[in-house]
Amino acid sequence: MRVLLRALAWPFRACFSARWVAFVPIVALTFMGLAGFAFCGAMDLMWRYGLWPWPLAVLGYVGYAAFLLFLVGVPFFGLLMLVGGLWSATGSRGHAGGWAVAILGPLAAAVLWFGCNITVVIAALILSRLPDGFGKRQPLPETMPLYVAAEGPDGLDSQAETFLADRLGPEAAAARLRFDAPGDSLRVSLSQSPGIYLFDAHFGRPVTLTLTSDPGGRVLSGWDGKPLPEGTTELTLYEGDWGDYYGVRVTIRPAEGGDPLLQRTYLLDGWMH
């Protein structure tokens, strides 16, 4: 047992001149994890409200990396405190303080680790309930017709129709509204929640789907040339909030590439996550 503890304790003895100094990286990593999450949260808020240039989004990954380092680093140093304390207490010199290190070190690491994670979960839940604001920043297309998703077998998305009528007036909205015909290769309909849609595709060949904001051309939710299976596929728009409609350009291309098989602009809203 003593030989095993000696073997496991070598990183502790090599890295730290004093047993208690191992608390320093534990506390430092905890602050690093909280700071990393705070930075990611700030980036998310800036992204939601359009206050941050997209090229700087790479800094958000620095925050993620800091939080991941915390997740791994704090348990590691807690283990080192346990092994180092036991080695010190049971070694040939038998330091009495080793037992305190072996007990208090892992305990402190566990308290800080779980406390930080609970704080992050609570903050993430609060952050997820904040409005996105993406749709409000998107102007409606000026000239193109706007397709409305189907609501049930016989109706259209009434909220989208009301939204467009409030923005353009009833007559102008009626002139621009379109809907998918029963025999069309693509039909878009509402699913169980706003922002979640059913794409019913029947092209008879492998196709890809790209969704972009219209106008603007920003790719939505990673749907950039993704395969669209034959039949019904459930799709979630993460940009935007419930009832906050904006133009979504749907582009269907052959899987092997080439000219689009279908391009339409739908009036859709996002999933309030």
ABEGO torsion letter per residue (X at the ends): XAAAAAAAAAAAAAABABAAAAAAAAAAAAAAAAAAAAAAAAAAAAAAAGABBAAAAAAAAAAAAAAAAAAAAAAAAAAAAAAAAAAAAABAAGBAAAAAAAAAAAAAAAAAAAAAAAAAAAAAAAAAABBAGAAAABBBBAABBBBBBBBEAABBBAAAAAAAAAAAEAAAAAAABBBBBAABABBBBBBABBGBBBBBBBAGBBBBBBBBBOBGGBBBGGBBGBBBBBEBBBBBBABEBBGBBBBBBBBBBBAAEEBBABBBBBBBBBBBX
